[in-house]
Structure formats: C-alpha cells, structure tokens
Amino acid sequence: MELAENYTDNKFSRGASAPHPYLRTIFEVSDKYLRRVFSESLLNKFKVDCFENIRGDRDRTIAEYVKSYYALVKKEYQNEYTGASPSLNESIFSDPGVPKVLWGDCLDFLKGMDSESVQLMVTSPPYYNAREYSQWETLDHYLEDMSRIIEECYRVLDNHRPFVFNVGDIFDNDNLYTKSVWGKRRIPLGAYFTTIFEKHGFRFVDDFIWDKGEVETQRHKNGNRPYPLYQYPINCYEHIFVFYKHRLDETLYPCPVCGCIKVNGNAYTAVGIKSWECKNLDCFERSAANRGKRFSARSQLMNDLQQPDNLVCGDLLQRWRRDIVQFPPVIKTNSKGQNTLGHTAPFPSEIPQYATQVFTGVNDTVLDPFAGAFTTTIESFRQKRNSIGIELNRTMFRDAVLDRFSSTINIHPKELGNEWI
Ligand SMILES: C[S@@+](CC[C@H](N)C(=O)[O-])C[C@H]1O[C@@H](n2cnc3c(N)ncnc32)[C@H](O)[C@@H]1O
C-alpha cells in the first residue's frame, strides 16, 4: 500500500491537474471493505489508476470511481474463466463501427468469448426439422445441442441482462417413436426451451405472443370435415421469450451516492439480486428515517442506462405495450410460389429492433448466435450497438456478407474483414 499512499500524496500537491480531494476520502472510508474484495497488490494498482485518471468535481469523481470499481470487479470475474481466446475477444469487441460477422459453430465461438461480455442476445434457433438446414435425427438430439449452446450463452451474457428468444411451437414429426406421417404433432418447443433456459440459470420473465396473421404455410392438421375431432387451428403465432440472467453476486459494491464501500447486505430479491444499504453516516443522501441509500448492481446498471441517447422510441413502446404483438412474418415465396429467399428463415426486423432499444444502451454489445440472414446484426448496428452475428451455414453467411450488409447498411464485404470469402 505504501507505493499508492506516496503516489496519492504527490498527486495532491499538483494543483489544477490533481484529483479531487474527495477521492482520498473514498479510499479512507472504504479501506477495510476494499481489502475484502481485492488482493493487496490489485488494490494498490487500482488506487494508483484512480488517482492517475479520475478528474473533475466531486460528483464526477464519485461517478468515475464507481464505474472503475465495477470494471475491475468484472475483469477479475472474467479472469476466472480460462477458455477465452484473447485474439477473438480483441477482434469482436474492438471498433463498434463495424459489425462482426463470424462463420462457424456458435458453440465454438461462444467458448472463446469472455464471460459476461455481451449485453443482449437475440435469436431464433434453427427450427427442429422445419427447414432445409435441419440436421438432427430426433427432437431429443436437437434439444441436447441447443441446451449446450444455451448453457454457454448464460456464461457469456452479462449479469442482469436478457436473452430474447423467438421460437414457434411447430407442427412436425419429433422422430422419437415413429418417422411416418402419423408421427406428426404440435411440438411445444416454447415449453421445452423454457425448461432448458431455466435449467441453465435463466429466469423466465416475459413471453410475447407474436401474432403472424394469415400465415404462408398453414402447418397443422386441419380436418376438412365439419365434424367433431377433425378440427385443429392453423398455427399462426410464435413466442418471443425474454429470459434474464441474474447471477447472484455477493461482491461488495460502493454506494452510488457517496462512492464509499461501507455497506451492509440488505436483502435478496426473489430473483436472487443482492441489494446493499450504505452505512456511511456522512453519505450525502439519508432517508427521513436516517437510513442510507439502498442499491444493487442492477439498480446501478439501470441508472447508468438513463441517458438521452438511450431514450426508447414512443411508437415502439406503444406497439409492444401488450404481450400480444402483431406484425407480418417475412414472406419467402413470390406469387408463383417460388422461394425467393433461398436457404433462410429470417425473422422480421421488428424483433431485434424492439430488443435492442428496450434492453441495451448505445455501445452495448448485441449477439445473435444463430444469425441466419444477420437481421439482428444489421438492426443493432443501425442502432449504434456493437453487433456480432455467428452463422454456421456457409451459403447463408456468404449471401449476407456479399449482399445483405451492403444493400441494407452500406457495409461492403471488404469492410467486414473476411478476406477468405
Ligand atoms: C432460424 S435461422 C435464424 C434466422 C435469423 N433470425 C434471421 O433473421 O435471419 C437459424 C440459423 O441458425 C443457423 N445455425 C444452426 N446451427 C448453428 C450453429 N451451431 N452455429 C451457428 N449457426 C447455426 C442455421 O444455419 C440458420 O441459418
């Protein structure tokens, strides 16, 4: 600690360029608590960094200090995972001005990504058996593969952030007992996926029912006899699930008002969010009953996101006010019944547009692990987010990179950096 003490003393004598004296108060009041969170050497380095870099009046000093503290805690947490690839992370988290397109199996890429490095995931999974790219012999094989991917997504998704997951309860053969046409049934994929998400720690929060109107493919048994037991409805909805990650985090965090860590664990919410109460009697905000500020890492995150740039468009909120939303699906066939989109099942841009605006701030990172035609990547890029898409199918990947990015957001293949295309 000696080095940091001397360093701060020297800094204090530097007049205009010196840090605000309140920074020293933060470290003095918090010392005992900081030592419970960081090792001696890390704390020393943190202190030096703060005195070196944090400038401005008291309020700014507190805000910057709190931000640096959270960043350091996150770095330490990320260091616990040993599978990350520094070069992959360097390339996908640098330069938010370029969408990041990755060709390959998302499970491999996810394994190389830093923990808690993505603020939103939006996707629709490859539909079991419903499309040409289906590759699973039985429904169980499909769900097992999806489960492995969702588990890894949980690690990579930032804490207190959502995964928006669009899936339909398709009508098809699950291939578990029979492969004949008699094996066809309505498969409640929404229910199966909810179980998988919950198994891996996600919290089910919302389920928007997407009303697709009069759908192109009228999949389901539809008895053409007007008698009992012949009737089944045409399937015209899909789920748009919102699952949250709330990893219980017992780390001590500084009070957002005074910046000091002299806090007591206050409560756990039902979803496992730890909240804290400031016990610093000199804190600038005390309740009428003289209680300190109560806060959590999640409330801090929500406060940080309240910036003018992150204001959600009123029209969008109105359209998604209820949990049944209506917009048409992407039409694949033309008037002659020909498939115009080829090997793809894109979802409408309404889904990533809503998810990006409602769940992220500018400069956050949005990932679609099953990017398809890269609808999420294009939409979140439009909204100034760092956007990453992963697609396994080479033809779809090429089509998107060679055509879709340039025709929608004027980003040309060379800019995407895939010289091997
Ligand atoms: C339903 S589509 C996604 C459509 C996308 N939302 C869009 O708007 O275009 C699912 C995609 O996942 C891809 N896929 C399947 N398994 C994958 C994997 N392991 N890694 C990456 N992509 C995969 C498929 O090739 C397919 O393009």
The ligand as an ORCA input file, in Angstrom:
! r2SCAN-3c Opt
* xyz 0 1
  C     -33.999    -19.575    -37.756
  S     -32.472    -19.240    -38.502
  C     -32.109    -17.633    -37.897
  C     -32.756    -16.579    -38.676
  C     -32.357    -15.195    -38.261
  N     -33.029    -14.804    -37.059
  C     -32.639    -14.219    -39.395
  O     -33.376    -13.266    -39.193
  O     -32.140    -14.453    -40.483
  C     -31.331    -20.228    -37.639
  C     -29.946    -20.220    -38.222
  O     -29.072    -20.896    -37.334
  C     -28.028    -21.472    -38.114
  N     -27.340    -22.460    -37.260
  C     -27.722    -23.725    -36.956
  N     -26.859    -24.288    -36.088
  C     -25.896    -23.350    -35.848
  C     -24.726    -23.321    -35.033
  N     -24.362    -24.369    -34.286
  N     -23.976    -22.196    -35.012
  C     -24.327    -21.115    -35.750
  N     -25.428    -21.090    -36.547
  C     -26.204    -22.183    -36.592
  C     -28.765    -22.021    -39.308
  O     -27.889    -22.216    -40.400
  C     -29.802    -20.923    -39.556
  O     -29.349    -20.010    -40.505
*
